């Protein structure tokens, strides 16, 4: 009987020690996330208006050329697809002549414009950017749904409209920006304080990176909150958002040039 009591006592002590140690583990404070400041990502983030200018430049200098070229190739293929349409192979001869002339021009002018073939990004910097946009989305109480990549082109001038210098004139690049799903559509966005209620929200951008006067999120609302800010044509124009933070990324390394 005494042995049974001793065994029960030892088991009780063991259980107390185990539950006590588990309680201590549960009481350990959770690790705080490192705060990413704007200074940490200053070499990545670009102003929203600069991202829009890069997008517009690609539209003006690249989209039409690509569309016309592809349409021309398709129509030429239909026209000379058979020997009946081109019995003497005149079109093919002309194309060969143009290709040879183009090759001679390229060989004679090594210093000429060289199209960008790829872009690269420092991996650690990219991880820091991802952490930053997640942090800013949390402040606005929204979830990032996708990361959108825009084909873009540097303008052929010394600086952007916001006076930021341009070092890679005419070169293709990429602009990336997070999007949020409002329940019916994906929108690119930046974050700012709403002047009406002071809450941090996502200010939505359309596919051309132009503001559409709509906000999403906010601490005092549910995730499904989707509000419309009156247009500038209203009787009382809305106040501009405060402390705006762009989430658009750029500043890739480009090759060529070195």
DOBAGU-551272 format. One record per residue: residue in one letter; x, y, z of N, C-alpha, C, O in turn. Coordinates in steps of 0.02 Angstrom, whole numbers, plus 50000, padded with zeros to 5 digits. Layout:
N
AXYZXYZXYZXYZ
...
***
This chain:
258
X500424993950000500005000050000500435006250000500305011149964
X500975006050043501425011850046501765012949978501845018549956
X501965007249945502285007949880501825011049829502035015249788
X501185009149831500695011949785500615019449795500565023249747
X500615021549860500565028749875501165032549849501105038049822
X501765029449859502385032749835502375033649759502555038849733
X502145028449724502115028749651501625034149628501775038049583
X501035034449661500535039549644500815046549655500695051049616
X501185047249711501465053849728501975056049675501975061749653
X502405051249654502905052849603502585054649537502805059349503
X502065051049518501705052549455501405059549458501425063249409
X501105061249516500805067849524501325073349517501205078349483
X501905072349548502445077249543502665078049471502785083649447
X502735072449435502945072649365502455076549322502655080449279
X501805075249333501295078849295501315086349308501235090349262
X501415088149372501455095249389502035098549353501975104049327
X502615095149353503215097849320503105098549244503305103549215
X502775093549214502655093749141502195099449123502335103349078
X501615099849158501125105249143501415112049158501265116849123
X501835112349209502145118849226502615121049171502625126949152
X503015116349144503475118149091503105120049027503315124548991
X502545116549013502145118348955501845125348962501815129148914
X501625127049022501345133649035501865139049023501725144348995
X502485137649044503025142549035503165143648961503285149248939
X503145138048922503255138648850502715142948818502845147148776
X502085141748839501525145448811501545152748829501255156948794
X501885154548884501895161448907502465165448875502515171548885
X502905162048837503455165648807503185170848757502745169148717
X503445176948759503195182048713503355180348641503895177848626
X502875181748596502975180348525503495185248496503535191048516
X503885182548450504385186848419504055192348379503595191148341
X504295198448388504025204148350504325204248280504915202948271
X503895205848231504135206448163504585212548157504445217748185
X505115211748119505555217448107505195222548064504885220748014
X505215228848084504885234148046505335236247988505915237847998
X505055236147927505415238347868505235245647855504645247247844
X505725250047857505595257147846505655258847772505925254947732
X505405264747754505465267047684506195267747664506355267047605
X506625269147712507335269747697507625263047675508075262747633
X507355257647703507595250947687507445249047614507795245047584
X506925252047586506715250247518506755256247470506425256247418
X507135261247489507165267347447507485266047379507365269947332
X507875260747372508165259047308507715254747265507895252847209
X507115253147291506645248947255506005252647238505775252647180
X505705255747288505065259147280505145265347237505615269247245
X504675266247190504645272447151503955275547161503475271947177
X503885282147151503235285347159502725282447110502905280347056
X502095282447130501565279747088501535283447021501445280246969
X501615290047022501585293846959502165292046913502095292446852
X502735290146941503305288046900503165281346868503335280146810
X502845276746905502645270346877502155271346820502195267846769
X501695276146828501215277546775501565280246713501375278546657
X502065284546723502435287346666502815281846628502835281846566
X503105277146665503445271446633502955267246592503105265146537
X502365266146620501835262446585501625266146522501565263046469
X501505272646528501275276546470501805276846415501635276746356
X502435277146435502975277346385502995270846346503105270946285
X502895265246380502885258746345502295258646296502355256046241
X501725261446317501145261746274501295265746210501115263646155
X501625271346218501765275846161502325273146116502275273646055
X502845270246146503445268546108503505261246089503935259446048
X503105256946119503185249746106502555246246082502575242246035
X501985247546113501375243746100501175244046027501045238845996
X501155250045998500945250845928501415247345880501195244245832
X502075247845894502565244645851502485237045851502485233845799
X502405234245911502315226945917501685224745882501685219745846
X501135228445894500485226645864500535226845788500325222145754
X500815232345760500855233045688501315227745657501165225045603
X501865226245691502325221245665501995214445662502045210945612
X501665212545717501345205945719500785205445668500705200245636
X500395210845659499865210845610500155210245539499875206845496
X500715213745527501035213445462501295206445446501215203945390
X501605203345496501855196545486501285191745469501355187445425
X500725192445505500145188145492499875189045421499735184245386
X499815195445400499535196845334500015194645279499795192245227
X500665195545290501165193345241501145185845233501195183245178
X501085182245289501045175045286500465172545245500515167545210
X499905176245248499315174345210499415175945136499185172245092
X499765181545122499845183745053500335179445014500225177944955
X500885177445047501405173745011501435166445034501955163245027
X500895164045060500895157245085500905152045030501085146245042
X500725154044970500725149244915501135151944856501255157944852
X501345147544812501745149644755501325153744706501595157544667
X500665152844707500235156644662500265164044677500265168144632
X500305165844742500335172844761501035175844752501105181844743
X501535171644754502225174044748502625169144704503085165844728
X502445168744640502735163544597503485164044589503815158944581
X503765170044591504485170944580504865172044645505465173444645
X504505171444701504835172244765505095179344777505595180244811
X504755184244748504985191144754504975193544826505435197044849
X504455191744862504405194144931504975191244973505285194845012
X505115184844964505655181645002506325184944986506725186045031
X506445186344923507065189644903507135196444936507675198444958
X506575200044937506585206744967506715206345042507085210545069
X506435201445075506545200645147507275198945161507565201345210
X507575194645119508275192945128508715199045119509195200145156
X508545203045068508935209145055508905213845114509415216745134
X508305214745143508225219145201508605216545262508915220345299
X508575209945272508925206945329509675207945323510015209445373
X509945207145263510665208045253510865215345263511395216745292
X510445219945240510585227045250510565228845324510985232745347
X510085226045360510035227245431510645224645468510905227845514
X510885218745448511465215745480512085220045470512485220845516
X512165222745409512735227045395512715233345437513235235645462
X512115236145446512045242145487512235240745559512575244845591
X512015235045585512175233345654512925232245664513205234145715
X513235229045615513955227845620514355234345615514875235045647
X514095239145576514445245445567514355250145626514735254845635
X513855248845667513695253345722513625249445787513065248445811
X514185247245814514175243445877513935247745935513705245145986
X513995254345928513795258845982513045260545978512805264646017
X512685257545932511975259045923511555256345980511815253246027
X510905257545976510445255446029510405247946033510295244545982
X510505245146092510465237946102509855236446146509835238646203
X509375232746121508775231246159508935227346224509385223246225
X508555228846275508625225146339508365218046329507835216946301
X508745213146353508555206146345508305203146410507885198546408
X508535205546467508285202946530508415208046586508835212446579
X508045207246640508135211446699508265206846758508045201046759
X508625209246808508765205146867508685209446929508685215546927
X508615205946986508515209447049508905206047104508915199847108
X509215209947147509555207247206509045203547250508535206447269
X509185197347266508695193047301508525195847370507945195947389
X509025198047408508905200647475508485206947472508055208047514
X508615211247422508235217347415507505215747398507045219047422
X507405210547356506735208647337506345205947397505755207447405
X506685202047440506355199547501506155205247547505625205147578
X506585210247550506445216047592505835219947564505415222347602
X505795220447498505225223647466504585219947482504075222947498
X504605213247477504005209247491503775210147563503175210747576
X504255210347609504075211447679503775218347689503315219147730
X504025223247653503785230147660503065230747635502655233847669
X502905227947577502225228747551501725224847594501155227047601
X501935219147622501485215547668501365219547731500795219747756
X501875222747755501815226947815501335232747802500905234247844
X501395236047744500965241747728500245239547715499775243047732
X500155233647685499485230947674499145229447741498545230647748
X499525226747789499245225347855499005231747889498485231747921
X499375237247880499165243647910498495245947882498105249147917
X498375244247818497745246247786497195240947793496645241747767
X497355235447829496885230047840496635226847775496045225447766
X497105225747729496945222247666497455216647655498005216747683
X497255211747615497695206147598497925206947526497525208247481
X498575206247515498845206347447498635199947412498745194447438
X498335200547353498095194547317498585192447262498695186447253
X498875197247226499365195547174499895200947172499825206347201
X500445199347138500955204347123500945205147047501095200547010
X500755211147025500665212346953501305215346923501615219746952
X501505212746864502105215146830501885218846766501525216146725
X502125224946759501975229046700502585229546656503145230746680
X502495228546590503025230146543503065237746541502555241246538
X503675240346542503755247646546504355249746504504745245646482
X504415256246495504945258946453505165265746480504745270046494
X505825266646487506075273046511506005278346456506175276946398
X505755284246472505685289546422506365291646394506885290746426
X506355294546334506965296946302507085304146322507065308746281
X507225305146386507375311846413507795311146476507915305546500
X508005316646502508475316546558508155314946625508485312346670
X507505316546633507175315446697506435314046688506145315746637
X506135310946739505415309846740505055316446753505365321546768
X504395316346747503995322346761504075324646833503975330546847
X504255320046878504355322046949505085323946962505295324647020
X505475324746908506175326946911506675321646934507265323146942
X506455315446943506925310046958507345308646896507075308346841
X508005307946903508445307046845508325300346810508155295446842
X508415300346745508365294246705509065292446679509375296246643
X509305286646699509975284446678509955279346622510465278246589
X509375276246610509315270946559508805273046507508295269646499
X508935278446473508445281046425508275275946370508705272546343
X507615275546355507335271446302507335263946316507105260046275
X507585261846373507645254746386507005251846415506645255146453
X506855245646395506285242146424506445240246496507025239046514
X505925239846537506005237846606505355234746630504895233746591
X505315233246694504705230746724504535234946785504975237346821
X503895235846796503645239046857503195233846891502765230946859
X503305232646956502875227846991502515231347048502785235847080
X501895229247059501475232547109500975227447136500705223447098
X500835227547201500355222747230499635224447211499485230247196
X499205219447212498495220647199498085217847257498315213547295
X497475220247262497005217947312496365215947277496155219247229
X496045210647300495415208347271494845211347312494785209947371
X494425215347279493875218647314493245214447315492725216547341
X493285208347287492695204047284492435203447214492125198447196
X492565208547173492325208447104492895209547054492825208046995
X493455212247079493995214147033494655214847070494665216047130
X495205214047033495875215247060496075222447046495995224846990
X496345225747097496575232647088497285233247115497455230647168
X497715236847077498345239047105498185244447156497645247347154
X498645245747202498485250747253499115253547285499655250847281
X499015259247318499505262047364499135263247429498525262947431
X499485264547483499155265647548499225272847569499705276247552
X498725275247606498735282147631498215282847686497785278447695
X498245288447722497745289947773497155293447739497245298347703
X496555290747749495955293747721495805300247757495745300447818
X495755305747719495635312247749494955312747783494855317047826
X494485308447763493805308747792493785305947863493485308947907
X494115300147875494075297047941494755295747972494795293248028
X495295297447937495965296647965496225289547964496785288347989
X495845284747938496065277747938496535276247880496475279147826
X496995271647892497455269347840497075264647794496775259847817
X497085266047729496715262047681497115260847617497635263947606
X496865256247576497145255247510496775259747461496165259547456
X497155263847426496865268247375496975264847307497545263547288
X496435263547272496455259047214496655262647149496505268447139
X497005258847107497225261147041496945256646988496895250546998
X496755259446930496505255246876497085251846840497665252446861
X496945248246786497465244446752497995248846720498545246546705
X497845255246710498325259946683498665263946738498995268946725
X498585261646800498895264546859498655271646873499015275846900
X498035273046854497715279446867497225278546925496865273546928
X497205283246971496755282747028496025282647005495835286446960
X495625278347036494915278147017494455280647073493855279447073
X494755284247121494375287447175494015282447220493495284147249
X494285276447227493995271447271494505269247323495105269047309
X494255267447382494685264947435494435258147458493865256247445
X494865254547492494695247847516495045246547582495625248547590
X494695243347628495005241647692494885246947745494385250447744
X495345247447792495265251947849495135248047913494795242947911
X495405250347969495355246748032494645246048056494465240848084
X494225251048046493555250848073493055247348030492455247648044
X493285244047977492825240847931493035233647919493585231647936
X492585229847890492735222847874493155222647810493235227647776
X493415216647796493835215947736493435217447673493725219147621
X492775216647676492365217747617492205225147606491845226847559
X492455229447649492305236547643492575239347577493165238447561
X492145242547539492345245247474491975251847466491375251947456
X492335257347471492015263847471492205267847409492735266847380
X491755272347391491865276547332491945283747355491525286447390
X492495286647334492625293647349492345297847292492505296347235
X491945302947305491635306947251492165309547203492735310947223
X491965310247140492435312747090492545320247100492195323447139
X493035322947065493195329947072492645334447044492645340447057
X492185331547006491635335446979491065336447029490585339947014
X491125333447088490605334147138490595341247165491065345047155
X490055343047200489995349747227490545351147277490815356747278
X490735346247317491285347147364491825341947348491725336047360
X492385344247321492915339647301493215336247363493285339447415
X493395329847358493675326247415494375328947433494735331347390
X494545328347496495215330247517495715325047494495555319147490
X496315327247479496835322647456497035317947512497045319947570
X497205311647496497435307047548498085309547579498475312947546
X498185307847642498775310247679499275304547688499095298747692
X499915306447691500465301647704500435295647656500485289947676
X500365297247592500325291947541500985288147536501525291047540
X500935281547528501525277247520501455273047457501025268547454
X501875274347408501875270347348502125263247364502555262347406
X501845258347329502065251447336502335248747270502475242847263
X502415253247221502675251247155503425250347159503785254447187
X503675244947130504395243447130504675243847060504335242247011
X505305245747055505655246046990506395245447004506605241247045
X506805249446971507535249646982507855242846975508245240747018
X507695239346921508015233046905508725234246879508895239746858
X509125228946881509735228846841509545226546772509175221746765
X509805229846720509605228246651510215225846612510765228346621
X510105220946567510635218546523510365217746452509835214546444
X510705220346401511205225546409510885232146430510275232546429
X511255237246449511985237646449512265234846514511895233046559
X512925234446519513255232246580513245238046629513495237446685
***
